Amino acid sequence: MRLPRRAALGLLPLLLLLPPAPEAAKKPTPCHRCRGLVDKFNQGMVDTAKKNFGGGNTAWEEKTLSKYESSEIRLLEILEGLCESSDFECNQMLEAQEEHLEAWWLQLKSEYPDLFEWFCVKTLKVCCSPGTYGPDCLACQGGSQRPCSGNGHCSGDGSRQGDGSCRCHMGYQGPLCTDCMDGYFSSLRNETHSICTACDESCKTCSGLTNRDCGECEVGWVLDEGACVDVDECAAEPPPCSAAQFCKNANGSYTCEECDSSCVGCTGEGPGNCKECISGYAREHGQCADVDECSLAEKTCVRKNENCYNTPGSYVCVCPDGFEETEDACVPPAEAATEGESPTQLPSREDL
């Protein structure tokens, strides 16, 4: 059985290595596309392993399975599942490189069991082996076995791109990521390994884990009896917060929080920490509480029939439903109509 020729051999490497257009700058790199195809091929091998077998005559199955494992039938099943119909780039790569994949499957798989290394690195030359970078797959800084001393990422690692320089992980710096940044100290360093560990939060620089190992205190801390201790900014004079706020100290810093709405100035959170109470509130059981003006001995709403309703910090005077409001009283509609009549009326035409 011969698989159909779908494209000229070796066309894709040339296409993949062309520089991308500006609008395509965010598209996957050639190496990324090749790796994706290999990953799908490997998954296809897993999905087709021992397909349609699993019971019955074991001897017959083993004999038949050994033929299926390396057959072109299985290869076709794998290839058919590699690309979605809408994935143009995947299908384009598959069409251009199907003969390569067929050659590896039928002739080279035992000699080169790593499909990625054979296909993407050695044949298409769009990727590099791990720990190498650039057009010539040179070793990354620190060597291909442990690029960047294991403490960073090599620019272009595994691709034909990048410059091999190190982008260090948090806490590390230097060309090979072997030095510690401020806020970290070297807890292990030998010819092959360098480990940087975070200092105590009070230290800007340090030689150990505790606040007594600081070389220099971080902002918000001060050296006191050999240790970096937190500065209580809230104890400063004048206070750092406004009159309507209270200061809340934090390690190395502070925050200004709003006083309770019942307070005129405060020393902490809630109505129990008011310096004074706003109008309509009075101190009761150690905190500012709303004054119920409607319950005072001296009547608050003075018009006849008027109702008093307490509100937070105040009150309202309202006539009952069905009553009409006058300057001096709340009166029923009938009385309001009577009060509105003229004391003298002109005689009607019938009375004349």
N, C-alpha and C positions, 0 to 999 in steps of 0.2 A: 504494500500500500504506500502510495506516495502522496504527501500533503501538497495541495495546490500552491504554486508560486504566486505570492501576492504582491511582491515588490522587488525591486533590484536589491541585491545583497549589499549591505554596507551603506545604504542611503541615509539612514537615520543619524548616524554619528555626525555627518556633515551638517544636517539640519539642526541637531541639538546644540552644536557648538557655535552657531551663528549668534551674534549679540542680540539680545531681545530689544524689541522696539520700546520706546518710552512708555507707551500705554500698556505694555505687557510686563513692565518691570516687576509687578507683584505676582506674576505667575510662578508656578513651581519651577525650580531649577532643573536642568537636564538630569542631574544626579538624582534629584528627588523623584522625578517621573520614572526613572529606571528602577530605583529602589522600590517604588510603589508597585511596579509591574512584577518584580521578583517576589515581593511579599505576597501578592495575589497568586502567583504561580505556586509558591510554597504552600499556601493555604489550600489551593486546589489539589495538591498532592495529598494533604491530610484528608480532605473531603472525599477523595476517591480511593483511599487506602481500604483494602478489603471490601470494596463495594460489591454488593449483591452476594456476599458470602457470609456464613455464620450459622452452620448447622448441617446435619446430614452426614455425607460421606467425607470424613476429614481428609483421608489420603487423596481422594479425588480433588477436593477443594485446594489442598496445598499444591498439587501438580498444576491445576488450572490457574490458581492465583499467581504462581511464579511467572506464568506466561503473561498474565494481565498486568503485573506490576511494571513491566518495562515495555508494554505494547504501545503501538501507535494509536490504538483505540483509546487507551487511557489518556494519552497525550492530547488527542482531539477533545476529550471530555474536559480536560483541564483548560485548554485554550478557549473553548467555548464559554467558559465561565469567568474569564479574566476581565473583560470590559463590559460595562453597561453600554447599551446601544447609544445613549446620549453623550457618552464620554469620548469626544472626538480625538483628543490627544492620546488616550490609551489605545484606541483602535488604530490610530495612525502608527503608533510605535509597534503594535502587534503585527500589522500588515508588513511593515518594513523589516521586522526582525524575526519573523516566524521561522525562517530557515535556520537561523542561528539557534533558536530554541529547540528545533527539531534535531539539529546536529548534536547539541549537548545531551538531549534526552536519549538518543539512540546510540551515540558513540563515545561521548566524553564524560558522562555523569560519574562513572566509577573513578576516573582519573582526576576529575575536578568536582568533588561533591558540593562545594560551595558555589551555588549558582550566581549569587551576587558578585563574588570575587571574579569568577570567570566572565560573566556577561557584562556587568557594569564597569568593572575596573580594567580587566585585561583586554576585552574584546571591543566594547564600545568606547572605552576610555573617557567616560563622562563622570566617573567617581574615582575616589582614591580609597585605599585601605584605611581603616581606623588609625588615627594618630599621624596621618600624613595629609598634605594639602597642596593646592596649586596645580598648574598645568603639568608639572613633572613629579607630582606626589612626593614632595620632600618631607622629611620628618618635622613635626611640630617642635616648637620651642620646648626644651626639656626632654625630647626624645619621643619616639612613636609609642613606646610601651607605657609611659606615664606622662602624657603631655601636660605642660604647665604644673609639673610636680603633683598632679592629681588635685590641685587646688584652683583650677580655672578651666576655661574653655579655649581651645585653640581655634583661631579664626580660620575658617575654611576646612576644619577637620572633616575628613572623609569625602571631600569634594575637590573639584579642580579649580576652586576659587579660594579667596582669602589670602592673607599674607603670613599665616603661621604664628602671629603674635598672640599673646595670652590676654584674655579677659578674666581677671581673677574673681573668685567667689568672695562673698562678703567676709571681711576680716583679713583678707590677704592683699598684698601688693608686691610690686617688683616685677622685673622682666619674666621671672620664672614662677611668680606667685609663692615665693618662699618667705617673704618678709611679712610682718604683722602691721596692720593699720593701727592708728590711735584708737584706744578703747579695747585693744586685744593684746595678749601677751603670748610669747612662745612657750607652750607647755611641752613640746617635744620637737627636737630638731637633730637630725643626724645626716649622714651622706645621702640617704634616699628619701627621707620623709621630713615634712615640716607641718606642725599642727599649731594653729593659733586659736586661743580660747578667749572668750569675752571677759573683760574686766568687770568688777563690780560697777553698778551704774553711777557711783559717785566718782569714779576715776576717769580722767581723760587719758592718762597713760598709767601703766601698772606693771608689776612683776609677778603678781599672783591674783588669787580669786577674791580676797576680802578688801574692805575699805581701808585696811591698814597697809595694803600693798601698793597703794597709789603712788605714782611718781609725781603726778599733778592732779589736782582736783578738777572735776567737771564744773561747768558753770552752774551755780545754784548750790554748790557745796563749798565748804571751807575747811582747811586743815585745823584740827583741834586735838591736842594731845596725841599726835601721831596718826590720827585717822581722819578721813574726809567725812564730815557730818553735814546734814542738810541745813541750809540757811532758812530760818523762819521769817520770810518776807513780811508776814502779817504782823510781826511785832515791831516793824519799822515805824519811825516817826518822821514825817506824817504818814498815816496809813496809805497804802497803795491804791485803795478802792475809793469810790465816791461815797457821799453821805448816805445814799439810798442803797448801798451794797454792804455786804460783809465779806471779809477775806477768808479764804479757805486754803490752808497751806498744803502743798504736795511735795513729794520728793523732787528736789531740784527746781521747784517752781511754785506757783500759787494760782488761784483763780478768784475772780470777783463774782459773787452770786448776789442776785436781787433779794432785798429784804421782803418780808411778808407784806402784803398790801395793807395790813392794819398798822404798820409801823411808821414812825418818824425816826429813822435811824435804827440800827440794830447791831447786835454783836454775834448773831448766828441765825440759823434757819428757823422759821416758824414764828407764830405770834408770841411764844414764850420768851423770845430774845429781843423784843423791842426795847429801845431806849425810851421812847415815848409812844403814845397811841395817837392816831389821827382823830380828827373830829368825828364824833359818832361812835367811837369806841372808848372803852374804859378798862383799866386793869382789874381783872377778876381772876382769883385763884392763880396769880402769878403770870397771867398772859392777857393780851389785849383782846377783849370780847365785845361784840356788838351791843350797843345800848338799845334796849327796847323802849323807844320814846313813847309808845302807845300804852305802856304799863306804868308810867311815872305818876306820882301822886298829883302833880299839877297837870291838868288836862291839856293835851297837845293840840287836838283839833277842836276848836271852840264854837263852830257854827252848830246850830240846832240840827239834830238828826244826822250829823256827819260821822262817818266811820273812819277810824285810824288803822292804817296798815303799816307794819314795821318792814323796813328794807335794810340790807347790810349798810350800816353807817348812817342811815337816815330813816325817813318815814314819808308816807303820803296820806293826804286827807281826801276822801272820796265820798260823794253822795251815794246812798243806796240805789239799787236798781228801781226805776219807776219814779224816783224823785228828781225834781229839777233844781238846779243850782242858782241861788241868788247870792247877793253880797253877804247877807247875814245868816242865811239858813239853807237847809235842804228841804224843800217843800213838796208835798204831793201834787200831782197835776191839777186836781180840782182847786186847791188853794191858790196855786199859781194862776189859774184862770180867773179866780175871784179877785185876786190882788191886781190883776191886769185890767179889770173893768173900770170904767169911768164912774166917779161918784154921782154924777148928774147925767141924765139921758134926755135927749130931745124927744118930744111926743111924736108918735107915729102919725101917718096921714089919716088913719081911721079915727084917731082921737080928736082930730080937728073938727 
